Amino acid sequence: MGARLLQTLWHYSYRLCNSATHAERKRSLVSTLRRNAALSAPRASLGMHAVKRDVTMKSVTITDVAKRAGVSMKTVSRVLNNEPYVNERTRELVLSAATELGYAPNPSAQNLARGVSHTIGLVYAPAVAGAGAVIPHYSQGIQSGALDACERLDFGLLLLPCARDNPDPGLEIVRQARSRRLSALIVAAPVCNLPGVAHALQASQIPYFCVSPDVLEDGIGSVSVNDRQAARRMTEHILSLGHRRIAFVRGPHLSRDSDERLAGYLEAMQRAGVIVDPRWVVTGNHMFESGLACGKDLMTLEPRPTAVFASNDDMAAGVMHAAYGLGLSLPADVSVAGFDDSDIARTVWPPLTTIHQPLLEMAAKAVDALVAEVKDRGAGDYVSSLKPFIFDCTLMIRGSVAALSHPDD
């Protein structure tokens, strides 16, 4: 920031301070300090730190201002906070020193001094724990949506990877949040569903939001999709094309989204009067390899299913690979559908018919609700407004599902 601009701003604030009430003086100075800081403030960035700063020169600190003015740091702090009972000559010295040095207050440091950081922590489970961890599509979508919302609301975003095999994930999440003075937490599945996490979060009194939790409760903030409705709609679409032998690759047991997607598939089949062969329902783990294994099992059944609906895109891609490996043509010999609308849905051939989850909107809703919660907690007569939000999904029709070529099948 140019010294002339700073000098104008500082002295404009000083003149206001001498001609207004104490409350007005304080508001004027705070406003000026914020404008100064805004010109040098970093933007929120994904990573293990809430912000990243491109440093081209040594930052001016309150210590530097104190040395230049020949006063203590406490005196500088009192002047910058527009506290009363400061000698006017001393006040002028401090303001002049700050102007000459190009000092601008650091909002993050000010918030930390007050015990808050205006930063939201996003807890997620990387596919591979540790350095160089692979971030799955689901986590990427939540992170991108949360980052956009945090930037819009002038909050920082701090990523907190949490391995699924952590012996006490709830304790670790709370410890990280407190040590970093986070304002709130977003905890994405599957971490929010790990044993002990919900209890630890509730006991901590830290505002938090869950993404795709297994349990939806009033008074606990969460965002999720209507998995059952989406799976039912996909199954109905496949049925409308003449298919009856429709197999389903479900996700892991004891997972709400996996159970709900299976329920949607079964409901659609029942409504269509189709009796489901137990062999048509197989279990994967949301990974490509499990889809490949399940696909091989399904493709060798007699009679073979004419369509396969996998409960995520990675497993659907595995099923497609298995079909190609057995010399089958897609979608002429077998139709394949997925769930998620991840990048792989647009890179496989033929492009995958799938279910789109509004991950960006879900993450933005979580951030908006948490920021409102953080602000409301500072007001009187506080009552939490956190609650579950359920989003609808969109059917994405592409080339991997087609009308049954042999109606008698």
C-alpha positions, 0 to 999 in steps of 0.5 A: 500500500502506498505511503501517501494513501496510508497517510491520508487514511490515517489522518482522516481518521485522526481528524474524525476522532477529534471531532466526534463522540468516543463511539463515533471515533471508534467506529471511524477508526475501525472502519479505516483500519479495515479498509487498510487491511482489506487492501493487503488481506489474503484470500482463503485457500485450500490446504492445511492453512486457512490462507496463503500469502505471497510475501514480497517484502517484510510485513510491518508489525505492531512492534515496528510501529512501537519502536518507530514511535518510541512507545510500548506495544501496549500503547500502540495497541491502545491507540490503534484500538482507539482507547481513551486516556491516551495523550494526544501527542502520543497518539499523533506519534503512533499514527505518524509512525504507522503511516510512515511504515505502511502498517495495516492491521492483520484481521486474522491476528486480531481475531485470534487475539479475541479467541476466534479465527473466522475460519471454518475447518473442513474435515474429510477422509482422503482415499489414501491417508498421509502425504500425497493423499488422493482426494475423491470426487465427493471431497473435491466437490464439497471442498470447492463449494465450501471455499467459494462460500467462505470467500464470499463471506470473508471466512477462511477455510482450513482442510483437516484430513482424518484417516478412517482408521484413526483410533479416536477421530472425535477427540482429534477433530475437537483438539484440532479445532480448539488448537487452531481456534476455528469458528466452526466445523464441516465434517464430511462422510464417512468421518461424521459417521465414525464411532464417537465423532457425533458425541465428541462434536456435540460435547465440544459446543463447537458449531458444526455441520455434517455432510451425508450423515447416517442419522438425520436429527433436528437441531443438528446441522447437516446436508444430504441428498434424497438418495432413495428418490434419486435411485428410484428415479434412475431405476424407473428410467431404465425400466422405461427403456424395456429392461427388466433384468436390472442388477444393482451394485450397492455400497457398503452395509450399515451406510445410510446412503447405500441402504437408501439407494438400494431401497429406491431401486427395490421400490421401483422394481416392485412398483413395476411388478418385477421380482428381483432375483437375489443374485442381481444385488451385489455389494461393492465398496465404492472403488473401481476394483470392487465394481470390476469384480461385481461386474464379472460376477453379474456378466456371467449369470444365466440369464445375464442382466440386461442392465446394471445400476451401480450406486457410484460412478467408480463402481459403474466404470468397473462394471463397464470394464468387466463387460468389455473384458468379456467381449460385450458391447455397451449399451447394445449388450448391457446398459450401465448406470452410475451415481455421483456424476463424477469426472469419470462419468464423462471420460468413460465410453460411452459416457455414463448415465448417472445421478448428479449430486449438487455438492457445491450447493450442499457445501455452500448451504453448510457454510452459510448456516454455520456463519449465521450460527457463529454470528447469532451466538454472539447475540442475546437470547441465542437459539440454534437454528441448525437443522438437516437440509435435504437436496434433490438430485438430477438424472443425467442421461448419457450414452451408457443406457439404451433401450433394450435391443431384444424385448424378449430378454 
